[in-house]
Amino acid sequence: MKALIIEDDSTVAGHVKKGLESAGHTCTAVENGSDGLLTARNDTFDIIILDIMLPGTDGISILKSLREQEDTTPVLLLSAKSQVEDKVQGLRSGANDYLTKPFAIEELLARVEGLAGRQADTTTALKVGDLTLDLLNRKVTRGDTEIELQSKEFQLLECLMRNRGKVVTRSMLLEHVWNYHFDPQTNVIDVHISRLRQKVDKTFNVPLIETVRGTGYRISESLA
């Protein structure tokens, strides 16, 4: 994967670049907005990691300019601003995802790889062990048993299955399923995960959904 990092903080940019390159990706890093926009226009990237507060041209202006030119490259916004209205502005300006600083490089990698994979994803079904999620027909089965899920439960399960074997943080689930509209301390995730487990795991011999204490959740065949 080829990534463009537009970030004026050299420490943050270096941290992101090192993490991406360690995962086997190719990176170009630019330290100001004007050069970042020019680079994005003159080359092709699989993902753009874009800081909002930049010298020259700010991140939101860069994003809007790219979208006005019908550039559909996935964009992950980085910002120290964590208010809901800031995230909504970024997403409505054309961002595909929004990550607040400080962040763990593992979470950034998961988001970046998810966005880049989703861009070219033609998957119609996801499978973990004997659990199958049919994206076209919104149908879930485990073995020969069909499982009825509510909309939020389906979205939670899809997020976990798309990241099979990886820890999905609470903030990732909140953003994917509830679009930032809930406080991270809310128990809404715990309630829905509990309901999901009742349907997906409880009556089956092998549990698939694992709680990673203090971090989030993971779905994996390795629990067998």
N, C-alpha and C positions, 0 to 999 in steps of 0.2 A: 504494500500500500504506500502511496506517495502522499505525504502530508505537508501542508503549508502552515507554519506557526507565525502568527502576527502578534507579537508581544514585546512591549518596550522594557519590561523588567528582565534583565539578562539572567538573573537567578532562576526565575520561573521558566523562562524560555529554555534555559539549559537543562533544567529538571525534566521538562516535557520532552525535549529532543532526545535526551539520554534514555528516557523510559521507552519512547517509541522505537528508537534504533535498537535498543536491547531486545525488543519484541520482533525485530526483523523488518521494520518499516524504514522508508527513506524520507528524510525531512529536509525542508528548506525553512530557515528562520529569518524573519525580517523584524526590525526593531521600531519602525514607525508606520503610521497608517498610509501615508501617500505611497511609499515604496511597496507596502503590502498590497494595496489595491492594484498597482501596476503589475506586480508579480502575478497576482491572481488572474489578471486579464490576459497576460502574455504566456501563461503556461497552463497545463492541465493537472489538476490534483484530484485525489480520491476523497480528501477531507481537508477542511480549513479550520484551524483552531485559532479563534479570533478574540483578542482582548477588547473590551469595550472602551476603556480610557486609554487613548493613544495620542502621541504627538502627531501633528500633521492633520490627518483625517481620522475621526473617531470610528470605533468599530461598528456602531449602528449605521453610520453613513456609508461605510464600506459595504455592509450587508445589503442595504437598500439599493446601492448602485449595482451590485452583482445581480440581485433579483430583477431589477429593472431591465438588465441586459439578458434576462432569461438564463442566467447561469444557475444551474440546479445543484451545484456541488454541495454536499452536506456541510453545514457549518455548526461547530460547537463553540458557543460563546463562553468566555471566561470573564468573571467579574467578582469584585469584592462586595458588590451590592446584592443583598439576599432578600430584599423585600419582594413580595408577590408582584407588585406593579412593575418593578424593574424586569422581572422574568417575563411577565406578560408582554411588555414592550418589545423585548428581544425576540420572543417567539412570533409576535405579530409582524415584526419587521422582516421575518423570513428565516430565522434561525431554526435549526432542527433540534437543538438541545442547548441547555444552559447549565453551567457548572460554577458554583461559587467557590471563591478562594477563602481559606486554604483548602486544598483537596489532596486526596491520596492518589498517587500515580496509578495505582491499580484500578481505581474507579474511572479515571480519565481513559485508560486503555480500554476498559470494558465498554465505555460509552462510544469512543472513537471507532472501535472495531464493530460495534453494533450498528452505528450509523452507516459506515462504509459497506457493511454486509447487506444492510437493508436496502441500500440504493440499487443493488443489482439482484436482490432476492426475488426469486420466482417460486419460492417454496409454498406449497399449498397445504402441507401437513407437517406437524412436528411430532417426534416420537422419542420417548425415554422409557426404556424397558418395555413393558406391555401397555404403557399409557400412550394413547394417540390423540392429538388435537388436530381436528380437521378445520383449517382456517376458512375454507370456502363455504362449508355448510354449517359452521359454528357448532360442531359436534365433537364431543369428547367420549372416548371409550377406553376402558381398561380391560384387556383381554376381550371377552365377548360381552362385557357389560357396558351398556351406555350410561353415561353419567350426566345428569342434568345440572348445569351451572348457571348462576345468575351472571349478568353482564360483567360486573366487577370481578367476580371469581374467575371468569374466563380470561379477562385481561391479566389478572395476576398470574394465572397458570401459563399463559402465553409468554409473559415476561420471564418467568422462571425457566421455561423450556427453551426459549431462545438463547438463554445463557446457561444451558445445562452444564453441570460440573463446576460452575463459577458462583462465587458469593454475589448475591444481588442485595445491595444495601437498602435500608429503609427509605433513604432519600430518593433512590432510583425508582423504587416502587411507587412512592408518593407522586413523583413527577410523571411516571409512565401511565399510571392508572387514574390519579386524581388531579393531574395538571396543576400542581402547586397550591391547591386551594385549602390545604390543611396544615396545621402546625405539626412539625416533625415529632412532637411529643405525644401526639394523639394516639389512641389505641385502635384506631380504625383498621390499621394493617393487621394487628394481632387478631382482631375479631374476624376479619375476612379470611386470614390464613387458617384460623381455627375451623371455620366453616368449610374451607377448601379441603382441609385434612380429613374432616368427617366424611366427605364424599369421595375423595381420591385415595386415601390411605387406610381409613379405619377398618373397613370390611375386607381388606386384602392382606395377604401374608407378608408382603414386603413393602415397608414404608419408603416413599420416594422423596418427601419433603423434609428437609433438615433445617433446624434453627442453628444459626451460627451466632452464639451469644455475644451481645453487644454490637453486632454488625448488621445482620440481616438474615437472609434465607438462601438455601441452595437446593436444587433438585438434581438428583444423581442416582444412577443405577448402582453406584458403589455401596449404597446402603444395604444391598441385597446380602 
